[in-house]
Amino acid sequence: MHDVHALAIRSIKASRALSALSCASRNKALRMIAEALIKRKELIFQNNQLDLDAAEASNLPAPLKKRLRFDESKLAQVCKGLEDVAASKDPLGITTLSEEITPGLDLYRVTCPIGVIGVIFESRPDALVQIASLTLKSGNAVLLKGGTEARNTNRVLCSILQDAAESAGIPRDFALLLETRDDVKKMLQEDECIDLIIPRGSNALVRYIKENTRIPVLGHSDGICHVYIDNDADLDMALNIAVDSKIQNVSVCNAEETLLVHKDIASTFLPQAAKAFERAHVQLVGDPVACSIIGCEPACDADWSTEYLDYKLSIAVVPTLEAAINHINHYGSHHTDCIVTHNEDHASIFLSQVDSSSVYVNCSTRFADGFVYGFGAEVGIATGKIHARGPMGMEGLTTYKYKLIGHGQTMQSKVNGDFEYTHQRLERPCPY
């Protein structure tokens, strides 16, 4: 059990020190972290095996065990992510507004860190490195609460990150680890120390967090993703996209969980799709029309709003594009949804009316990822609408402040009529 308040105080001190460091210092730390992870990889793999053995003994579902594994491939991926984050543009100190209020009184709006961020994430230990790298580059301190099933891996990863950062001149408290549900409960009470909570998990988790804290919450919840096959789709393309969206990696939040098919092409498309999914060992459940065409098991109402993260897929036949959009907006989680069509009007309607953070035309839902979007890494997929949305990189971890630079002006002098507001746009960044 941790003294969470003491950890939060340490995080505040670290965040203030971190925000004052140069981008070069932050980049150096990121590259040293990558070097340290490689140097100490055997220790990481040993601790990860302890977690995998415990997962096997507790009969953790196979997709979750896959997410838990941290091997050479995951190590290479996180190190590449660290290098990409280090090579990316500094998100801090960017002038987004520059205006002369009156001659000699200049106003600037400049990006800055949020401060202290608490992140609750799932069993993937590689997520710990991704999150810590983005918070470090954006000048924030982070309190990390990973899944209990990854406890040994998370401990050694966080220790390596802290040691490497400290060697690079970064406060080692830039990343601190929480481990228990009681730690989370205590963290939610630290509204005077923590500026933002980011929960990555189920809708139930996000709802619980929102109901039990006064700290602003940026939710990253279920990935109930849809692929809709329009009546104007190329069926070979549609089959490739539907299959890839489901089976390329079933245990991730951007995997397809529901396939929607227009009634006009259902009798042709669904038998082909059923054979492809059968070869991939995907269990199919469907609405009455789908069942009548391919003989799958009937879906219950809960199936339409379930994130399986497994080899299971729900299928519904819809009469119109509008019906597909209504289904997605009703049952979906506002994550990622795709239409397969050659009809540009249908594509335009889908993109504008589907209320999700990522909406695609003619491509797999699996592209919803911070690496793919060029962010180097991601904190998660924000499915809400406030502050940040979709794959969340460094920009989502910044806010801004206004800087007003004057030469002795007072409000009384304005009242006296000594000057007037001119509000002229300036073509220069803030000098400070």
Number of C-alpha atoms within 10 A of each C-alpha: 9 13 11 21 17 9 18 25 16 20 27 22 16 23 26 18 16 26 21 9 13 14 20 12 15 24 22 19 26 30 22 21 27 23 15 18 22 15 12 13 17 13 14 22 18 15 21 25 19 16 23 22 13 14 18 13 9 10 10 14 12 14 16 18 20 17 17 23 21 23 16 12 9 13 19 14 15 21 21 17 25 28 19 18 28 23 13 15 11 19 20 22 18 15 18 13 16 22 20 19 18 16 14 12 16 20 21 24 19 20 19 20 27 21 26 28 26 26 25 22 21 20 21 21 26 20 20 26 26 22 22 27 33 28 27 26 29 28 32 28 33 29 25 23 24 25 19 14 23 27 22 18 27 30 18 19 24 20 15 19 27 21 17 23 26 17 15 19 14 22 21 21 24 28 31 22 23 25 18 16 13 13 17 19 14 15 24 21 16 17 15 11 19 25 17 21 26 22 27 22 19 17 16 11 17 21 14 12 23 18 11 11 17 16 21 14 22 25 27 29 25 27 28 25 31 33 32 29 31 27 21 15 19 14 19 12 14 24 21 14 22 29 20 18 25 31 20 13 18 22 20 20 26 27 31 34 28 31 23 27 28 22 19 15 16 23 17 12 19 18 15 16 20 20 13 16 21 12 9 13 12 19 15 22 23 26 19 16 17 27 18 13 16 19 15 18 16 18 19 12 10 8 19 25 20 19 24 22 24 20 18 20 24 26 27 24 25 23 13 15 21 15 14 26 23 15 17 26 16 13 18 26 26 27 28 31 34 28 29 27 21 15 12 11 10 18 20 11 13 22 19 10 13 22 23 23 20 22 24 18 20 20 20 26 28 22 16 22 21 19 18 12 14 14 19 24 29 25 27 26 29 26 25 20 14 10 12 19 22 24 24 23 29 26 18 22 24 20 15 17 13 15 16 15 16 14 9 8 14 10 9 9 12 12 10 8 9 11 12 12 11 11 15 13 13 15 10 11 16 22 9 8
